[in-house]
Amino acid sequence: MQDFTGKVAFITGGASGIGLAMAKVFGRAGMKVMLADIEPAALAAAVEELRGLQVRVEGVVADVTSRDSLKSAALETIAKFGKVHVVCNNAGVGSGGAFGTVPPKDWAWVVDVNQLGVVYGMETFAPLMMSHGEGGHFVNTASMAGMVSPPGMEPYCATKFAVVAMSEGWAMQLAPHDIGVSILCPGFVKTRIHESRRNRPPEYGPDSQPPGFDSSLSSPVLTGIPVEPVAERVLEGIRDNDLYIFTHPEMRGAVEARFQNILAAFDKSAASPALSVLPDRAPPELNL
Ligand SMILES: NC(=O)c1ccc[n+]([C@@H]2O[C@H](COP(=O)([O-])OP(=O)(O)OC[C@H]3O[C@@H](n4cnc5c(N)ncnc54)[C@H](O)[C@@H]3O)[C@@H](O)[C@H]2O)c1
């Protein structure tokens, strides 16, 4: 997508952090913005702030864990702005802890928001983008935690790896419809992600998070990079139809180390006596 003027963006988790920063950058680039968020007060404040910056913005309370909620938000966006061209499936929450201590319902909560929320966003908005025929772009917020998996972050990493995997496939499927898909993979960014539990709904049961997880996150998050360059980088990524959008080039080594381990394991399997009985095979066609 080269021309942003007059285009319409829909951003989940738009009332805070990276989502709100994307709204500001998109607004400056001439886009109209619909902010969607589960937190009504923060949403109202964000809309007011953006209007003060002369951004053409509306807000809608939406919970990404509900297909119906996203569908209503999509209908409201169409009612307000007519079309949607860019969708940022950005809402996300964090949980983790030492092995065996993650509250069982936290697994469901993190999967519902971080993984299924992205599925529902894609499935709600892709048909709308296809219907207007002007092309479009999805930005699915994963994380560096979708590339490497530090211990103690398993629920979060599992969902962020899933966002990477799903988005890689969707990018290929949607390209013929002139719809791009980018995967945003930031390292630590200064936001309120370490306070995610403010949005943990009561239906996930009593909040029995192991002590220390949020506080162990707060220091790297609060000393993370500011949100604005991340949002500017997202705009570059949409413009160039980048599949992966990284914001922390200094973390490249961690990804290289992981892939070196994986490739070493392939080398080991190639030399394995157990497999040596098999005939030579061609790689399967995976359309990669
Ligand atoms: N901050 C970081 O260091 C960092 C790093 C990598 C990836 N991320 C990802 O960036 C995205 C944005 O997070 P952030 O860092 O700006 O944190 P944030 O807490 O400041 O913003 C997250 C937003 O998501 C909203 N939200 C939470 N649950 C929701 C739901 N069910 N439905 C709708 N909205 C909901 C929150 O109200 C909040 O406005 C997340 O996906 C997060 O995992 C953050």
The ligand as a Tripos MOL2 file, in Angstrom:
@<TRIPOS>MOLECULE
LIG
   44    48     1     0     0
SMALL
NO_CHARGES

@<TRIPOS>ATOM
      1 N1          5.3350   -3.8200   25.0710 N.am      1 LIG1
      2 C1          6.1460   -4.7730   24.6610 C.2       1 LIG1
      3 O1          7.2990   -4.8970   25.1470 O.2       1 LIG1
      4 C2          5.7000   -5.7100   23.5910 C.ar      1 LIG1
      5 C3          6.6650   -6.4790   22.9390 C.ar      1 LIG1
      6 C4          6.2680   -7.3490   21.9310 C.ar      1 LIG1
      7 C5          4.9420   -7.4310   21.5880 C.ar      1 LIG1
      8 N2          4.0200   -6.6870   22.2470 N.ar      1 LIG1
      9 C6          2.6340   -6.8150   21.8460 C.3       1 LIG1
     10 O2          2.1430   -5.5570   21.4550 O.3       1 LIG1
     11 C7          0.7160   -5.5610   21.5210 C.3       1 LIG1
     12 C8          0.2330   -4.2930   22.1740 C.3       1 LIG1
     13 O3          0.5930   -4.3320   23.5430 O.3       1 LIG1
     14 P1          1.2440   -3.0810   24.2940 P.3       1 LIG1
     15 O4          2.6220   -3.4400   24.5920 O.co2     1 LIG1
     16 O5          0.9150   -1.8370   23.5830 O.co2     1 LIG1
     17 O6          0.4720   -3.1900   25.7190 O.3       1 LIG1
     18 P2         -0.6970   -2.3110   26.3420 P.3       1 LIG1
     19 O7         -1.1540   -3.0740   27.5450 O.co2     1 LIG1
     20 O8         -0.2310   -0.9210   26.5390 O.co2     1 LIG1
     21 O9         -1.8230   -2.3270   25.2300 O.3       1 LIG1
     22 C9         -2.6020   -3.4780   24.9920 C.3       1 LIG1
     23 C10        -4.0240   -3.0440   24.6890 C.3       1 LIG1
     24 O10        -4.8210   -4.2190   24.4270 O.3       1 LIG1
     25 C11        -6.0880   -4.0310   25.0550 C.3       1 LIG1
     26 N3         -6.7500   -5.3290   25.2740 N.ar      1 LIG1
     27 C12        -6.4180   -6.2950   26.1600 C.ar      1 LIG1
     28 N4         -7.2870   -7.3160   26.0910 N.ar      1 LIG1
     29 C13        -8.1700   -7.0050   25.0890 C.ar      1 LIG1
     30 C14        -9.2930   -7.6670   24.5360 C.ar      1 LIG1
     31 N5         -9.6970   -8.8760   24.9860 N.pl3     1 LIG1
     32 N6         -9.9530   -7.0640   23.5290 N.ar      1 LIG1
     33 C15        -9.5830   -5.8390   23.0890 C.ar      1 LIG1
     34 N7         -8.5350   -5.1460   23.5840 N.ar      1 LIG1
     35 C16        -7.8330   -5.7320   24.5880 C.ar      1 LIG1
     36 C17        -5.7420   -3.3070   26.3380 C.3       1 LIG1
     37 O11        -6.8760   -2.6650   26.9250 O.3       1 LIG1
     38 C18        -4.6880   -2.3300   25.8800 C.3       1 LIG1
     39 O12        -5.2630   -1.1170   25.4410 O.3       1 LIG1
     40 C19         0.3510   -6.8480   22.2490 C.3       1 LIG1
     41 O13        -0.0650   -7.8270   21.3390 O.3       1 LIG1
     42 C20         1.6540   -7.2680   22.9040 C.3       1 LIG1
     43 O14         1.7040   -8.6630   23.1290 O.3       1 LIG1
     44 C21         4.3720   -5.8240   23.2310 C.ar      1 LIG1
@<TRIPOS>BOND
     1     1     2 1
     2     2     3 2
     3     2     4 1
     4     4     5 ar
     5     4    44 ar
     6     5     6 ar
     7     6     7 ar
     8     7     8 ar
     9     8     9 1
    10     8    44 ar
    11     9    10 1
    12     9    42 1
    13    10    11 1
    14    11    12 1
    15    11    40 1
    16    12    13 1
    17    13    14 1
    18    14    15 2
    19    14    16 1
    20    14    17 1
    21    17    18 1
    22    18    19 2
    23    18    20 1
    24    18    21 1
    25    21    22 1
    26    22    23 1
    27    23    24 1
    28    23    38 1
    29    24    25 1
    30    25    26 1
    31    25    36 1
    32    26    27 ar
    33    26    35 ar
    34    27    28 ar
    35    28    29 ar
    36    29    30 ar
    37    29    35 ar
    38    30    31 1
    39    30    32 ar
    40    32    33 ar
    41    33    34 ar
    42    34    35 ar
    43    36    37 1
    44    36    38 1
    45    38    39 1
    46    40    41 1
    47    40    42 1
    48    42    43 1
@<TRIPOS>SUBSTRUCTURE
     1 LIG1         1 GROUP 0 **** ****
